[in-house]
């Protein structure tokens, strides 16, 4: 999906990945991340956020909850993170990364409430009154008040399968009224997901129905004298979309893929954020006109189309592994039978590293033509080397 953009905007990343693989420093099934490019992308995002008055929480799940990459994002100017679940929150917190938003997309289990509050998150999201009550009880025992966001939806909201949940807009008044009676939580805003998506028709990032629901929800809460400080509008947050966020009333965005230049908008190239991530693997074996590469890091929603051979300086069409199969191998179409067993192939596609079995090689110095590995990590952010 992004291989042409990488070849154009950051060919040094491909060269570094190829060289490190050839030397045996990295193996197949490894994502290579350009640390300096991530830091630069974060600085562009931070600057745009300040210009338009949109505060940013960065998302780390896409790049494997990686502490080295997260620190580079902070150095680039985005000071706090959104954690998709407690495992991500733990990794970030243990590495000194400030938690800005917790509990969205994944709610906090009751057994983890004390640990979550220990992290002092700026806000926690609640899908309903019961979850707010759980936070309220844990906060009461600690003698504190925790700010919360309410996830609000209606019948027209667009929700990905496996992410259902939230307070229905027509029941928001009742739910907010019950929560407002609690002494140790304070409603400060609303959120949903996805609030923005890339449109193939317009070639731009556009607001979804979820965003319109949020603005109606914020208006309703304000009529109840609730001080709505945050309208959190995640998904596809990037330099080019931040003006739209501001226009739609969003106060907080959550860049994730923009940090590695891998939102759908970035596939065309030319965006301020450069491509900072490729996937390296190698040919395991052949069968007729197909070469099979080591898998483990492929992602069903990647929309990958091609793999690049640095040795041959050529692209090859690929077949995606069906979502109901395990990606032991990836399939490359090689009708001319020019790929050899052991050849490195470079991919660049939209991914969620934290749900893969891949490794992550964090590389610095690419822009100075002096690439070196900062560390090699699991897909969950634990350092291997």
MARFIKOL-622018 format. One line per field, with one value per residue (C-alpha): x, y, z; chain. Coordinates in steps of 0.1 Angstrom, whole numbers, padded with zeros to 4 digits. Layout:
BEGIN
X (X, ...)
Y (Y, ...)
Z (Z, ...)
mol (A, ...)
END
This chain:
BEGIN
X (0000, 0028, 0058, 0058, 0056, 0086, 0107, 0100, 0101, 0124, 0145, 0172, 0148, 0146, 0184, 0189, 0164, 0180, 0215, 0207, 0190, 0219, 0243, 0221, 0214, 0177, 0157, 0126, 0092, 0107, 0092, 0119, 0111, 0130, 0133, 0144, 0115, 0090, 0104, 0101, 0066, 0057, 0071, 0050, 0019, 0027, 0032, -0001, -0019, -0006, -0015, -0051, -0056, -0061, -0044, -0029, -0026, -0005, -0014, 0014, -0004, 0002, 0040, 0038, 0036, 0073, 0090, 0119, 0095, 0072, 0101, 0109, 0073, 0075, 0108, 0089, 0065, 0035, 0038, 0011, -0004, -0037, -0036, -0059, -0059, -0042, -0013, -0004, -0009, 0015, 0042, 0039, 0038, 0067, 0088, 0079, 0053, 0025, -0010, -0034, -0064, -0073, -0102, -0110, -0112, -0110, -0127, -0108, -0116, -0127, -0098, -0074, -0091, -0066, -0036, -0052, -0057, -0021, -0011, -0029, -0045, -0058, -0091, -0107, -0135, -0167, -0192, -0219, -0231, -0217, -0182, -0183, -0195, -0165, -0141, -0160, -0157, -0119, -0114, -0134, -0112, -0082, -0097, -0095, -0117, -0111, -0121, -0140, -0152, -0185, -0185, -0217, -0234, -0267, -0284, -0265, -0231, -0204, -0188, -0163, -0172, -0158, -0158, -0195, -0206, -0214, -0242, -0270, -0276, -0313, -0303, -0275, -0294, -0304, -0270, -0252, -0276, -0268, -0231, -0232, -0245, -0213, -0187, -0154, -0158, -0163, -0177, -0154, -0162, -0173, -0157, -0164, -0146, -0140, -0148, -0130, -0122, -0104, -0128, -0118, -0144, -0131, -0095, -0098, -0104, -0140, -0161, -0183, -0217, -0200, -0186, -0220, -0233, -0205, -0213, -0250, -0239, -0217, -0245, -0268, -0244, -0238, -0276, -0272, -0245, -0217, -0185, -0175, -0138, -0130, -0145, -0122, -0123, -0099, -0090, -0069, -0055, -0027, -0013, -0037, -0068, -0061, -0077, -0108, -0108, -0108, -0135, -0157, -0152, -0127, -0105, -0083, -0070, -0051, -0025, -0012, -0006, 0004, 0035, 0047, 0032, 0007, -0028, -0046, -0041, -0003, -0004, -0004, 0027, 0033, 0020, 0041, 0046, 0071, 0070, 0088, 0081, 0087, 0083, 0112, 0109, 0126, 0117, 0113, 0105, 0089, 0061, 0055, 0052, 0048, 0074, 0065, 0079, 0081, 0050, 0039, 0036, 0009, -0024, -0058, -0068, -0034, -0045, -0010, -0005, 0032, 0065, 0098, 0130, 0161, 0183, 0162, 0150, 0115, 0081, 0060, 0023, 0013, -0018, -0031, -0036, -0074, -0084, -0095, -0060, -0028, -0001, 0027, 0037, 0030, 0025, 0043, 0035, 0067, 0058, 0093, 0107, 0135, 0132, 0156, 0152, 0168, 0160, 0149, 0115, 0104, 0067, 0050, 0014, -0011, -0007, -0014, 0019, 0005, -0017, 0011, 0039, 0065, 0096, 0104, 0138, 0142, 0167, 0184, 0207, 0191, 0188, 0226, 0233, 0246, 0219, 0222, 0199, 0187, 0170, 0150, 0116, 0087, 0054, 0043, 0072, 0096, 0132, 0150, 0183)
Y (0000, 0024, 0009, 0035, 0063, 0048, 0045, 0081, 0098, 0075, 0051, 0051, 0031, 0004, 0004, 0002, -0027, -0046, -0041, -0051, -0083, -0091, -0088, -0110, -0083, -0087, -0117, -0122, -0111, -0078, -0043, -0017, 0018, 0049, 0066, 0100, 0101, 0093, 0121, 0145, 0134, 0140, 0175, 0183, 0170, 0188, 0221, 0217, 0209, 0240, 0261, 0250, 0246, 0208, 0188, 0155, 0121, 0097, 0061, 0035, 0002, 0005, 0004, -0023, -0003, 0004, 0024, 0037, 0049, 0064, 0084, 0098, 0109, 0127, 0143, 0155, 0174, 0151, 0147, 0122, 0090, 0073, 0036, 0012, -0012, -0018, -0038, -0008, 0015, -0006, -0005, 0032, 0040, 0018, 0036, 0071, 0080, 0102, 0086, 0111, 0089, 0055, 0031, 0037, 0016, -0011, -0005, -0009, -0041, -0035, -0055, -0030, 0002, 0009, 0003, 0025, 0054, 0050, 0060, 0094, 0095, 0128, 0112, 0078, 0068, 0051, 0032, 0033, 0042, 0010, 0016, 0052, 0038, 0014, 0043, 0064, 0037, 0032, 0070, 0074, 0050, 0070, 0104, 0117, 0128, 0113, 0131, 0109, 0110, 0094, 0073, 0084, 0067, 0065, 0042, 0057, 0055, 0036, 0011, -0016, -0052, -0061, -0025, -0020, -0001, 0033, 0054, 0059, 0096, 0094, 0081, 0104, 0128, 0100, 0085, 0118, 0127, 0095, 0100, 0136, 0124, 0105, 0124, 0110, 0112, 0143, 0143, 0165, 0154, 0130, 0106, 0080, 0060, 0064, 0101, 0106, 0083, 0086, 0087, 0069, 0091, 0125, 0115, 0134, 0126, 0132, 0133, 0103, 0103, 0096, 0131, 0147, 0126, 0139, 0175, 0169, 0151, 0179, 0204, 0183, 0180, 0218, 0223, 0202, 0227, 0201, 0218, 0200, 0206, 0178, 0166, 0138, 0129, 0100, 0082, 0094, 0124, 0138, 0172, 0175, 0166, 0187, 0219, 0198, 0186, 0222, 0231, 0202, 0214, 0187, 0197, 0165, 0142, 0109, 0104, 0069, 0059, 0095, 0090, 0064, 0080, 0051, 0066, 0059, 0095, 0089, 0062, 0089, 0105, 0142, 0145, 0164, 0131, 0108, 0070, 0056, 0019, -0011, -0049, -0072, -0108, -0134, -0161, -0194, -0217, -0217, -0236, -0232, -0194, -0184, -0175, -0180, -0157, -0161, -0146, -0136, -0099, -0097, -0080, -0088, -0051, -0040, -0035, -0046, -0048, -0054, -0064, -0049, -0068, -0046, -0071, -0070, -0034, -0047, -0049, -0081, -0086, -0103, -0122, -0114, -0143, -0147, -0133, -0167, -0183, -0180, -0162, -0187, -0175, -0147, -0153, -0135, -0139, -0145, -0157, -0152, -0172, -0147, -0147, -0170, -0188, -0164, -0132, -0103, -0087, -0053, -0045, -0013, -0016, -0005, -0026, -0030, -0045, -0053, -0081, -0097, -0121, -0098, -0082, -0045, -0032, 0005, 0022, 0056, 0075, 0067, 0103, 0107, 0075, 0059, 0035, 0016, -0005, 0012, -0020, -0050, -0056, -0079, -0068, -0060, -0036, -0058, -0054, -0085, -0069)
Z (0000, 0008, -0010, -0038, -0012, 0008, -0024, -0031, 0003, 0024, 0002, 0029, 0052, 0025, 0021, 0058, 0062, 0033, 0046, 0082, 0069, 0046, 0076, 0097, 0122, 0117, 0106, 0086, 0100, 0113, 0111, 0107, 0121, 0112, 0147, 0134, 0109, 0137, 0158, 0129, 0121, 0158, 0156, 0126, 0143, 0175, 0156, 0138, 0170, 0187, 0156, 0156, 0193, 0192, 0220, 0209, 0227, 0207, 0201, 0203, 0195, 0158, 0164, 0190, 0222, 0217, 0244, 0223, 0196, 0222, 0237, 0203, 0199, 0233, 0222, 0190, 0212, 0219, 0256, 0265, 0251, 0247, 0258, 0240, 0269, 0303, 0287, 0266, 0296, 0317, 0290, 0286, 0323, 0332, 0306, 0320, 0293, 0306, 0302, 0288, 0279, 0292, 0287, 0250, 0229, 0257, 0291, 0323, 0343, 0378, 0392, 0374, 0386, 0414, 0391, 0364, 0389, 0400, 0365, 0370, 0336, 0325, 0314, 0314, 0291, 0302, 0280, 0307, 0342, 0356, 0345, 0358, 0392, 0393, 0387, 0413, 0440, 0434, 0433, 0465, 0484, 0473, 0482, 0446, 0417, 0383, 0351, 0326, 0291, 0280, 0248, 0230, 0201, 0183, 0158, 0129, 0145, 0125, 0148, 0138, 0147, 0181, 0193, 0200, 0231, 0245, 0258, 0234, 0226, 0235, 0270, 0276, 0298, 0322, 0323, 0327, 0355, 0374, 0369, 0380, 0414, 0420, 0441, 0428, 0390, 0369, 0334, 0313, 0277, 0251, 0226, 0200, 0173, 0144, 0141, 0108, 0079, 0046, 0017, -0016, -0034, -0023, -0016, 0017, 0053, 0061, 0094, 0101, 0117, 0150, 0149, 0145, 0174, 0196, 0189, 0197, 0229, 0239, 0234, 0255, 0284, 0284, 0288, 0320, 0332, 0327, 0317, 0285, 0282, 0258, 0225, 0217, 0180, 0172, 0139, 0110, 0130, 0109, 0099, 0070, 0091, 0121, 0106, 0099, 0136, 0147, 0122, 0136, 0172, 0182, 0211, 0213, 0185, 0187, 0160, 0155, 0119, 0111, 0132, 0107, 0076, 0072, 0072, 0039, 0029, 0030, 0004, -0023, -0009, -0005, 0030, 0057, 0076, 0059, 0057, 0087, 0087, 0065, 0070, 0061, 0054, 0031, 0006, 0025, -0005, -0039, -0056, -0093, -0101, -0064, -0038, -0002, 0024, 0062, 0078, 0113, 0108, 0081, 0090, 0074, 0069, 0055, 0019, 0008, -0030, -0036, -0022, -0033, -0040, -0034, -0052, -0083, -0079, -0088, -0073, -0072, -0067, -0035, -0023, 0012, 0036, 0043, 0077, 0089, 0083, 0102, 0083, 0085, 0051, 0027, -0010, -0038, -0075, -0094, -0129, -0143, -0113, -0106, -0068, -0049, -0016, 0010, -0010, 0012, 0003, 0017, 0023, 0035, 0045, 0071, 0102, 0139, 0152, 0186, 0172, 0152, 0160, 0145, 0159, 0157, 0149, 0159, 0136, 0141, 0118, 0085, 0074, 0080, 0060, 0093, 0102, 0135, 0155, 0188, 0199, 0188, 0205, 0206, 0191, 0227, 0234, 0254, 0243, 0229, 0221)
mol (A, A, A, A, A, A, A, A, A, A, A, A, A, A, A, A, A, A, A, A, A, A, A, A, A, A, A, A, A, A, A, A, A, A, A, A, A, A, A, A, A, A, A, A, A, A, A, A, A, A, A, A, A, A, A, A, A, A, A, A, A, A, A, A, A, A, A, A, A, A, A, A, A, A, A, A, A, A, A, A, A, A, A, A, A, A, A, A, A, A, A, A, A, A, A, A, A, A, A, A, A, A, A, A, A, A, A, A, A, A, A, A, A, A, A, A, A, A, A, A, A, A, A, A, A, A, A, A, A, A, A, A, A, A, A, A, A, A, A, A, A, A, A, A, A, A, A, A, A, A, A, A, A, A, A, A, A, A, A, A, A, A, A, A, A, A, A, A, A, A, A, A, A, A, A, A, A, A, A, A, A, A, A, A, A, A, A, A, A, A, A, A, A, A, A, A, A, A, A, A, A, A, A, A, A, A, A, A, A, A, A, A, A, A, A, A, A, A, A, A, A, A, A, A, A, A, A, A, A, A, A, A, A, A, A, A, A, A, A, A, A, A, A, A, A, A, A, A, A, A, A, A, A, A, A, A, A, A, A, A, A, A, A, A, A, A, A, A, A, A, A, A, A, A, A, A, A, A, A, A, A, A, A, A, A, A, A, A, A, A, A, A, A, A, A, A, A, A, A, A, A, A, A, A, A, A, A, A, A, A, A, A, A, A, A, A, A, A, A, A, A, A, A, A, A, A, A, A, A, A, A, A, A, A, A, A, A, A, A, A, A, A, A, A, A, A, A, A, A, A, A, A, A, A, A, A, A, A, A, A, A, A, A, A, A, A, A, A, A, A, A, A, A, A, A, A, A, A, A, A, A, A, A, A, A)
END
